[in-house]
Amino acid sequence: MANRRVLVKRRKAIQNIRKITRTMQLIATARFQAAFGRATASRPYVERLAELVAELSRGTGEASHPLLATPAGDAPVAVLVLTSNRGLCGGYNAHVLRTATARLDELAAAGTPTELHVFGKKGIGYFRFQRRPMRAQHGDLGDTPRYEEVEPFATELMRRFLAGEISAVEVVHMRFHSAGLQRPEQVPLLPLRPPATAAAGEGVEYELRPGARELLDELLPATVRIRLFQAFQEAAISEQSARMVAMKAATDAAEEMIRTITRQYNRARQTHITMELLDIIGGANALS
């Protein structure tokens, strides 16, 4: 009888857990759909802006800009790590932090100084535990970063890069490929390296008004800001996707445990009824 009571209590506890994980799955799904819409809406702009900068750089010949050149000296490399503020999202944070740690160790082995900028409470807690010094800690951006919140970080990084305080900027974040696939990646942000455009665009002559330098002064900072913002967008959608998948797996596991415990309870109940019937039959036989 005690065994049956234990099974009933365990089943109720797991049913309560299932309600929580199911609710979190629904919330993550709604947030994922919203984040997916934001990320996919900004991707064409980011890609076209990068193509425009590449075409402009090629069409203007030797036009140069400080954001395209590495500062002289032994200034450190700024490494930005984008993690989440909350857990229960599978291996999302672990993969990002593993990639970031490997990159930091690689730079240290090469004798390159680094400074660490961490976004997200999970990353902050991890590097505190590792006793790795952090130049900046940001745990207040939330699940839906806005361009107005990211722009000051990009502007400050460009200022320090142009002043020679840092020699490069790299961003470690999770890139979204599909709802079931996200991969951590390390992206160089500064110095800016625009991607090459398609061969069909070669041979195009540009007449620039104003001049190439004035256009680059406008386009290159905008490219840095939107690339950093897109990295935050990719991180946000990857986090919600990972949490959605993790909570679905937890819900499915809870349902399977409930079915298993129910079968165990039914067996225990049937055994108890059988034992009672045997006792009644035995007593009747003794009286006859």
C-alpha positions as CSV (number, residue, x, y, z in Angstrom):
1,M,0.0,0.0,0.0
2,A,2.9,2.3,0.8
3,N,4.4,1.7,-2.6
4,R,1.2,2.8,-4.3
5,R,1.1,6.0,-2.3
6,V,4.7,6.7,-3.3
7,L,3.8,6.1,-7.0
8,V,0.8,8.4,-6.8
9,K,2.9,11.3,-5.2
10,R,5.6,10.8,-7.8
11,R,3.1,10.9,-10.7
12,K,1.6,14.1,-9.4
13,A,5.0,15.7,-9.0
14,I,5.9,14.8,-12.6
15,Q,2.5,16.0,-13.9
16,N,3.2,19.4,-12.2
17,I,6.7,19.5,-13.9
18,R,5.1,18.6,-17.2
19,K,2.7,21.6,-16.9
20,I,5.7,23.9,-16.3
21,T,7.8,22.6,-19.2
22,R,4.8,22.7,-21.5
23,T,4.1,26.3,-20.6
24,M,7.7,27.2,-21.1
25,Q,7.7,25.5,-24.4
26,L,4.7,27.5,-25.5
27,I,6.3,30.8,-24.3
28,A,9.6,29.9,-26.1
29,T,7.7,29.1,-29.3
30,A,5.9,32.5,-29.2
31,R,9.2,34.3,-28.5
32,F,11.0,32.3,-31.2
33,Q,8.4,33.3,-33.8
34,A,8.8,37.0,-32.9
35,A,12.6,36.8,-32.9
36,F,12.6,34.9,-36.2
37,G,10.5,37.6,-37.8
38,R,12.9,40.3,-36.6
39,A,16.1,38.4,-37.6
40,T,14.8,37.5,-41.1
41,A,13.6,41.1,-41.6
42,S,17.1,42.5,-41.0
43,R,19.1,39.9,-42.8
44,P,18.5,41.3,-46.4
45,Y,19.5,44.8,-45.3
46,V,22.7,43.5,-43.6
47,E,23.7,41.4,-46.7
48,R,22.9,44.2,-49.2
49,L,24.8,46.8,-47.1
50,A,27.8,44.5,-47.1
51,E,27.6,44.0,-50.8
52,L,27.3,47.7,-51.4
53,V,30.4,48.4,-49.3
54,A,32.4,45.7,-51.2
55,E,31.3,47.0,-54.6
56,L,32.2,50.6,-53.5
57,S,35.6,49.5,-52.2
58,R,36.4,47.7,-55.4
59,G,35.0,50.4,-57.7
60,T,36.9,53.2,-56.0
61,G,40.3,51.4,-56.4
62,E,42.7,52.2,-53.5
63,A,40.3,54.1,-51.4
64,S,41.1,53.4,-47.7
65,H,39.6,54.0,-44.4
66,P,40.8,53.6,-40.8
67,L,38.1,51.0,-40.1
68,L,39.6,48.8,-42.8
69,A,43.2,48.9,-41.4
70,T,44.6,47.2,-38.3
71,P,46.1,49.8,-35.9
72,A,49.8,49.6,-35.2
73,G,51.1,48.6,-31.8
74,D,50.3,45.8,-29.3
75,A,46.8,46.8,-28.4
76,P,44.6,44.0,-27.2
77,V,41.9,42.2,-29.1
78,A,38.4,42.8,-27.8
79,V,36.4,39.5,-27.6
80,L,32.6,39.9,-27.2
81,V,30.8,36.9,-25.9
82,L,27.0,36.8,-26.3
83,T,25.2,34.4,-23.9
84,S,21.7,34.3,-22.3
85,N,20.4,35.6,-19.1
86,R,18.5,32.5,-18.3
87,G,19.1,28.8,-18.5
88,L,16.9,25.8,-19.5
89,C,18.0,26.1,-23.1
90,G,19.9,22.9,-23.6
91,G,23.5,23.3,-24.6
92,Y,23.2,26.8,-26.0
93,N,25.4,28.6,-23.4
94,A,27.8,25.7,-23.1
95,H,28.6,25.7,-26.8
96,V,29.1,29.5,-26.9
97,L,31.3,29.5,-23.9
98,R,33.4,26.6,-25.1
99,T,34.0,28.4,-28.4
100,A,34.9,31.6,-26.6
101,T,37.2,29.9,-24.2
102,A,39.0,28.1,-27.0
103,R,39.4,31.4,-28.9
104,L,40.8,33.2,-25.8
105,D,43.2,30.4,-25.2
106,E,44.3,30.5,-28.8
107,L,45.0,34.2,-28.7
108,A,46.9,33.8,-25.4
109,A,49.0,31.0,-26.8
110,A,50.0,33.3,-29.7
111,G,51.0,36.0,-27.2
112,T,48.1,38.4,-28.2
113,P,46.6,40.3,-25.4
114,T,42.9,40.2,-25.0
115,E,40.1,42.0,-23.2
116,L,36.8,40.2,-22.5
117,H,33.3,41.8,-22.9
118,V,30.5,39.4,-21.8
119,F,26.8,39.9,-22.5
120,G,24.4,37.7,-20.5
121,K,24.3,36.6,-16.9
122,K,25.2,33.0,-17.8
123,G,28.4,34.0,-19.4
124,I,29.2,36.4,-16.6
125,G,28.7,33.7,-14.0
126,Y,30.9,31.3,-16.0
127,F,33.9,33.6,-16.4
128,R,33.6,34.7,-12.7
129,F,33.9,31.0,-11.8
130,Q,36.8,30.6,-14.1
131,R,38.4,33.7,-12.5
132,R,39.0,35.2,-15.9
133,P,39.1,39.0,-15.8
134,M,36.3,40.8,-17.7
135,R,36.6,44.4,-18.9
136,A,32.8,44.8,-19.3
137,Q,29.8,42.9,-18.0
138,H,26.3,43.4,-19.4
139,G,23.4,41.4,-18.1
140,D,20.5,43.9,-18.7
141,L,19.8,43.6,-22.5
142,G,17.0,41.1,-22.1
143,D,15.7,38.6,-24.6
144,T,14.8,41.1,-27.3
145,P,17.8,43.4,-27.9
146,R,17.0,46.6,-29.8
147,Y,19.1,48.5,-32.2
148,E,19.1,51.5,-29.8
149,E,20.6,49.4,-27.1
150,V,23.3,47.8,-29.3
151,E,24.4,51.0,-31.1
152,P,26.3,52.6,-28.2
153,F,28.4,49.4,-27.8
154,A,29.4,49.5,-31.5
155,T,30.1,53.2,-31.4
156,E,32.3,52.9,-28.4
157,L,34.2,49.9,-29.9
158,M,34.8,51.9,-33.1
159,R,36.1,54.9,-31.1
160,R,38.5,52.7,-29.2
161,F,39.6,51.0,-32.4
162,L,40.3,54.2,-34.2
163,A,42.2,55.5,-31.1
164,G,44.4,52.5,-31.1
165,E,43.2,51.2,-27.8
166,I,42.2,47.9,-29.3
167,S,43.6,46.2,-32.4
168,A,40.6,44.1,-33.4
169,V,37.1,43.2,-32.3
170,E,35.7,39.6,-32.5
171,V,32.2,38.4,-31.6
172,V,31.4,34.9,-30.3
173,H,27.8,34.0,-30.6
174,M,25.4,31.3,-31.7
175,R,24.3,31.5,-35.4
176,F,20.8,30.4,-36.3
177,H,20.5,28.0,-39.3
178,S,17.2,26.4,-38.6
179,A,14.9,25.5,-35.7
180,G,16.9,22.3,-35.0
181,L,20.4,23.6,-35.9
182,Q,22.4,26.4,-34.3
183,R,26.1,26.6,-34.4
184,P,28.5,28.8,-32.4
185,E,30.8,31.0,-34.4
186,Q,33.5,33.5,-34.0
187,V,33.0,36.5,-36.3
188,P,35.7,39.3,-36.8
189,L,34.0,42.7,-36.6
190,L,36.9,45.1,-36.7
191,P,39.0,45.7,-38.8
192,L,36.1,45.6,-41.3
193,R,36.5,43.1,-44.1
194,P,33.6,43.4,-46.6
195,P,32.8,40.2,-48.4
196,A,33.5,39.9,-52.1
197,T,30.5,40.4,-54.3
198,A,29.4,38.3,-57.2
199,A,31.5,38.3,-60.4
200,A,28.6,39.8,-62.3
201,G,29.2,43.1,-60.6
202,E,32.8,43.3,-61.7
203,G,33.7,46.0,-64.3
204,V,31.1,48.4,-63.1
205,E,32.3,52.0,-63.0
206,Y,31.0,54.3,-60.2
207,E,30.6,58.0,-60.3
208,L,30.6,59.0,-56.7
209,R,29.1,62.2,-55.3
210,P,30.3,63.0,-52.7
211,G,33.7,61.3,-52.9
212,A,34.6,57.7,-51.9
213,R,36.0,58.8,-48.4
214,E,32.8,60.6,-47.5
215,L,30.7,57.6,-48.5
216,L,32.9,55.2,-46.6
217,D,32.7,57.5,-43.6
218,E,28.9,56.9,-43.6
219,L,28.7,53.3,-44.8
220,L,31.4,51.6,-42.8
221,P,30.3,52.7,-39.3
222,A,26.7,51.8,-40.3
223,T,28.0,48.3,-41.4
224,V,29.8,47.8,-38.1
225,R,26.7,48.7,-36.1
226,I,24.3,46.6,-38.1
227,R,26.6,43.6,-38.1
228,L,26.9,43.7,-34.3
229,F,23.1,44.1,-34.0
230,Q,22.6,41.2,-36.3
231,A,24.8,39.1,-34.1
232,F,22.6,39.9,-31.1
233,Q,19.6,39.0,-33.2
234,E,21.1,35.7,-34.2
235,A,21.9,35.0,-30.5
236,A,18.3,35.8,-29.4
237,I,16.6,33.6,-32.0
238,S,19.0,30.8,-31.3
239,E,18.4,31.0,-27.6
240,Q,14.6,30.8,-28.0
241,S,14.9,28.0,-30.5
242,A,17.2,26.0,-28.2
243,R,14.8,26.6,-25.2
244,M,11.8,25.5,-27.3
245,V,13.5,22.3,-28.3
246,A,14.8,21.6,-24.8
247,M,11.4,22.2,-23.2
248,K,9.7,20.0,-25.8
249,A,12.2,17.2,-24.9
250,A,11.5,17.7,-21.2
251,T,7.8,17.6,-21.8
252,D,8.1,14.4,-23.8
253,A,10.3,12.8,-21.1
254,A,7.8,13.8,-18.4
255,E,4.9,12.2,-20.4
256,E,6.9,9.0,-20.8
257,M,7.7,8.9,-17.1
258,I,4.0,9.4,-16.3
259,R,3.1,6.5,-18.5
260,T,5.7,4.3,-16.9
261,I,4.6,5.2,-13.3
262,T,1.0,4.7,-14.3
263,R,1.8,1.1,-15.4
264,Q,3.7,0.5,-12.2
265,Y,0.8,1.8,-10.2
266,N,-1.7,-0.4,-12.1
267,R,0.4,-3.5,-11.5
268,A,0.7,-2.6,-7.8
269,R,-3.0,-2.1,-7.5
270,Q,-3.8,-5.3,-9.3
271,T,-1.4,-7.2,-7.0
272,H,-3.0,-5.7,-4.0
273,I,-6.5,-6.6,-5.2
274,T,-5.3,-10.2,-6.0
275,M,-3.8,-10.5,-2.5
276,E,-7.1,-9.4,-0.9
277,L,-9.1,-11.9,-3.0
278,L,-6.7,-14.7,-2.0
279,D,-7.2,-13.7,1.7
280,I,-11.0,-13.8,1.3
281,I,-10.9,-17.1,-0.4
282,G,-8.6,-18.6,2.1
283,G,-10.8,-17.4,5.0
284,A,-13.9,-18.8,3.3
285,N,-12.2,-22.2,2.8
286,A,-11.1,-22.2,6.5
287,L,-14.7,-21.7,7.6
288,S,-16.2,-24.3,5.4
